[in-house]
Amino acid sequence: MDKNTKSKGKSIPNASFKVTEVNELMRFLIDKLPGKSRNNIKSLLAGKQVFVDGKPVKQFNHELNPGQQVDIRWSRVAPEKKYRGISIIYEDEDVVVVDKHAGLLSIPTDHEKSKTALQMVRSYLQSKGQDDQIFVVQRLDRDVSGLMVFARNEKVQHVLQSRWQGIISEMVYLAVVEGTPEKLEGTVISYLKESKSLLVYSSPDPKEGAKAITHYQVIKSGKVYAILKIKLETSRKNQLRVHMKDLGHPVVGDKKYGATTSPIGRLGLHAWGLAFKHPVNNEPLRFETPMPRKFLRLI
């Protein structure tokens, strides 16, 4: 077996096989992966998850020879293609996953129509001569960088949005906060409610709002700031930002929720890791992006 991919506390081992006779890659994979359909295997090939002697292979009719090794890797790490303010990490006929850069809007507004992640993904698809239909699944604030998922059609968008909590198995953020929490890891639980002034706040009363659960762990700390790895068990509006304020260590640059410093000129938030089931073929997908350099420079 190869290295393991972790998803919600469980390890999904990467598969490794030795070739014993001349064969075509697709036939070989169908034989070795009896639980996978041809479409499942095509998705693995398209996602560059099939390796022959350590090199990714996308051609289903690639010829295999005795002695070669075929590996199946379930996770995809780091962006491969860059396109004006976004990095395309993964794409297939149903979904596109990008790393959105800080300072870029997720979707158009009344004041900005073109410089958005949505429009840039559409332009990217147009540049490849593909159908440029693209639909938003979830959004990131303008000052937040990291992973975003787009759907290639309305049916997939509906599946992802309506079943988001069930499909998502891991949603991990990196946050730079003011100071270092006394407890180096813990959980914040509260009930979130939005005021008339659009400010989200916590309440201990279940009748006052929606339950929100945030797990955190300090992974780096300095004299002034700390970097936290944060897992959201629920996905509420401004949940992470409110819970960091409740913890007494607001996210840097987040004046709205208690921050007094802005050392990097943006919110210190990055959508770092994301794992979910493919909305069409149920394949486990997991993505992770590098930690922003600006975060590391503060510690």
C-alpha positions in Angstrom: 0.0 0.0 0.0 1.0 3.6 -0.5 0.5 6.6 1.7 -2.9 7.1 3.3 -5.5 9.7 2.6 -7.4 10.8 5.7 -11.0 11.8 5.6 -13.0 12.6 8.7 -10.7 10.6 10.9 -10.7 7.5 8.6 -7.8 6.4 6.3 -8.5 5.5 2.7 -5.4 3.5 1.6 -4.1 4.1 -1.9 -4.1 0.9 -4.0 -1.0 -0.6 -5.6 -0.8 -3.4 -8.2 1.9 -5.3 -10.1 1.4 -6.0 -13.8 2.0 -9.7 -14.6 1.1 -9.7 -18.3 0.6 -7.4 -21.3 -2.7 -5.6 -20.8 -4.6 -2.4 -21.6 -4.9 0.0 -18.6 -8.7 0.2 -18.6 -9.1 -3.6 -18.7 -6.5 -3.9 -15.9 -8.3 -1.4 -13.7 -11.7 -3.0 -14.2 -10.2 -6.3 -13.2 -8.4 -4.9 -10.1 -11.2 -2.6 -9.0 -14.3 -4.7 -9.3 -16.4 -2.3 -7.2 -15.8 0.6 -9.7 -17.7 1.2 -12.9 -16.1 2.3 -16.1 -17.3 5.9 -15.4 -15.7 5.7 -11.9 -12.4 4.6 -13.5 -12.6 7.3 -16.2 -13.0 9.9 -13.4 -9.8 8.5 -11.7 -7.9 8.7 -15.0 -9.2 12.3 -15.8 -8.2 13.4 -12.3 -4.6 12.1 -12.7 -5.1 9.6 -9.9 -3.8 6.6 -11.8 0.0 6.2 -11.9 2.1 3.8 -13.9 5.7 3.5 -12.5 5.2 6.7 -10.7 3.9 8.8 -13.6 0.2 9.9 -14.0 -1.5 8.4 -17.0 -4.9 9.6 -18.4 -5.2 7.4 -21.5 -7.6 4.4 -20.9 -5.9 2.4 -23.6 -2.3 2.8 -22.3 -0.4 -0.4 -22.8 0.9 -2.2 -19.6 3.8 -4.6 -19.6 4.9 -7.2 -17.0 6.9 -5.8 -14.1 5.2 -2.4 -14.1 3.5 -1.0 -11.1 0.0 0.7 -11.1 -1.0 3.0 -8.2 -4.3 4.5 -7.5 -4.2 7.7 -5.3 -7.4 9.1 -3.8 -6.3 12.6 -2.9 -5.2 15.5 -5.1 -2.8 18.0 -3.5 -1.8 21.5 -4.8 -3.1 23.4 -7.8 -1.9 22.4 -11.2 -3.2 25.2 -13.5 -3.4 28.9 -12.8 -5.7 31.4 -14.4 -5.9 35.0 -13.4 -6.8 35.1 -9.7 -7.7 31.4 -9.3 -5.8 28.1 -9.5 -7.7 25.2 -11.1 -7.1 22.2 -8.9 -9.6 19.7 -10.3 -12.1 19.5 -13.2 -14.3 16.8 -14.8 -17.7 16.8 -16.5 -19.6 17.6 -13.3 -17.5 19.7 -11.0 -14.6 22.2 -10.9 -12.6 22.8 -7.8 -10.5 26.0 -7.5 -8.2 27.7 -5.1 -9.5 31.3 -5.0 -6.9 34.0 -4.3 -7.6 36.6 -1.6 -9.1 39.9 -2.8 -11.3 38.2 -5.5 -15.1 38.1 -5.2 -16.7 34.7 -5.5 -19.7 35.9 -7.6 -20.7 39.1 -9.4 -22.3 42.0 -7.5 -24.0 45.2 -8.7 -20.6 46.9 -8.6 -18.4 44.2 -10.0 -19.4 41.9 -12.8 -16.3 40.5 -14.4 -13.5 40.1 -11.9 -15.0 37.2 -9.9 -14.1 33.6 -9.4 -17.3 32.6 -11.2 -16.5 34.6 -14.3 -12.8 33.4 -14.3 -13.8 29.8 -14.2 -16.2 30.5 -17.1 -13.5 32.2 -19.1 -11.1 29.3 -18.4 -13.6 26.8 -19.8 -14.2 29.0 -22.8 -10.4 29.1 -23.5 -10.5 25.3 -23.7 -13.5 25.3 -26.1 -15.7 23.7 -23.5 -19.3 24.4 -22.4 -18.9 27.4 -20.1 -22.0 26.8 -18.0 -20.9 27.0 -14.4 -22.9 27.2 -11.2 -21.9 28.3 -7.7 -22.1 25.7 -4.9 -20.6 27.7 -2.0 -18.9 31.1 -1.6 -15.9 32.6 0.1 -15.7 36.2 1.3 -13.6 38.5 -0.8 -10.7 38.6 1.7 -10.7 34.8 2.2 -8.6 32.6 0.1 -8.9 28.9 -0.6 -11.0 26.0 -1.9 -14.3 26.6 -3.8 -16.5 24.1 -5.6 -18.4 24.9 -8.8 -21.0 22.7 -10.6 -21.0 22.2 -14.4 -24.8 21.9 -14.5 -27.9 22.8 -12.5 -28.6 19.2 -11.5 -25.2 18.7 -9.9 -25.5 22.1 -8.2 -28.8 21.1 -6.7 -27.3 17.8 -5.5 -24.4 19.5 -3.9 -26.3 22.3 -2.2 -29.3 20.2 -1.0 -27.0 17.5 0.4 -24.0 19.6 1.4 -23.8 18.5 5.0 -24.1 14.8 4.0 -21.7 15.0 1.1 -19.0 17.0 2.8 -16.8 14.8 5.1 -14.2 17.4 5.9 -14.0 21.2 5.8 -10.7 22.6 7.2 -9.6 26.2 7.5 -6.4 27.9 8.5 -6.9 31.0 10.6 -4.4 33.6 11.9 -5.7 34.9 15.2 -4.6 37.6 17.7 -2.7 35.9 20.6 -2.6 32.2 21.4 -5.5 30.3 23.0 -4.7 29.0 26.5 -6.1 25.6 25.5 -4.1 24.5 22.4 -7.1 22.6 21.1 -10.7 22.5 21.8 -14.3 22.9 20.6 -16.6 26.0 20.6 -20.4 25.3 20.6 -23.1 28.0 20.5 -26.3 29.0 18.8 -25.8 31.7 16.1 -28.3 34.4 15.3 -28.1 37.4 13.0 -29.1 40.8 14.2 -31.0 43.4 12.2 -27.6 45.1 11.5 -26.4 41.8 9.9 -24.0 41.0 12.7 -23.9 37.4 13.7 -23.6 36.6 17.4 -23.6 33.6 19.8 -26.3 32.6 22.2 -26.3 29.8 24.7 -30.1 29.3 24.2 -31.0 26.7 21.5 -34.2 28.7 20.9 -32.2 31.7 19.9 -30.4 30.4 16.8 -28.8 27.6 14.8 -26.4 25.2 16.5 -22.8 25.8 15.4 -19.8 23.5 16.3 -16.2 24.5 15.6 -13.1 22.4 16.4 -9.7 24.2 16.6 -6.1 23.2 17.1 -3.1 25.5 17.4 -0.4 24.4 14.9 2.0 27.4 15.1 2.3 30.2 17.6 4.4 33.3 18.1 4.5 36.2 20.5 1.7 38.1 18.8 -0.2 35.7 16.6 -1.0 32.1 16.2 -2.1 29.9 13.3 -5.1 27.6 14.0 -6.3 24.6 12.1 -10.1 24.7 12.3 -12.6 22.1 11.3 -16.2 23.1 10.9 -18.7 20.4 12.0 -21.5 22.7 10.9 -21.6 25.4 8.3 -23.3 28.6 9.5 -22.8 32.2 8.3 -19.7 33.7 9.8 -19.4 30.8 12.2 -15.7 30.6 12.3 -15.2 34.3 12.7 -17.8 34.5 15.5 -16.4 31.5 17.4 -12.8 32.9 17.3 -14.2 36.1 18.8 -16.0 34.0 21.5 -12.7 32.3 22.2 -11.1 35.7 22.8 -8.8 35.4 19.8 -10.4 37.1 16.8 -9.1 36.5 13.3 -6.6 39.1 12.2 -8.1 41.8 10.0 -11.6 41.0 11.2 -12.6 44.4 12.7 -16.3 43.4 12.4 -15.7 40.6 15.0 -13.3 42.1 17.4 -9.8 42.2 15.7 -7.7 45.2 16.5 -4.8 44.4 14.0 -4.6 43.8 10.3 -1.0 42.7 9.7 -1.6 41.2 6.2 -4.2 43.6 4.9 -6.9 41.0 4.7 -8.8 38.5 6.8 -6.4 35.8 8.1 -8.6 33.0 6.7 -7.8 30.3 4.2 -10.0 27.4 3.2 -7.3 24.8 3.4 -8.7 21.3 3.0 -11.9 19.9 1.6 -13.2 16.3 1.3 -16.5 15.2 -0.3 -18.2 12.5 -2.3 -18.5 13.2 -6.0 -22.1 14.1 -6.6 -22.5 11.8 -9.6 -20.2 8.7 -9.1 -19.8 8.9 -5.3 -16.0 8.7 -5.6 -14.2 10.1 -2.5 -12.5 13.4 -3.4 -10.0 15.2 -1.2 -8.1 18.4 -1.8 -5.6 20.5 0.1 -3.8 23.7 -0.7 -0.5 25.2 0.5 -0.6 27.5 3.6 -0.4 31.1 2.4 3.1 32.5 2.8 1.8 35.7 4.5 0.5 33.5 7.3 3.9 31.9 7.9 5.7 35.2 7.9 3.7 36.4 10.9 4.9 33.6 13.1 
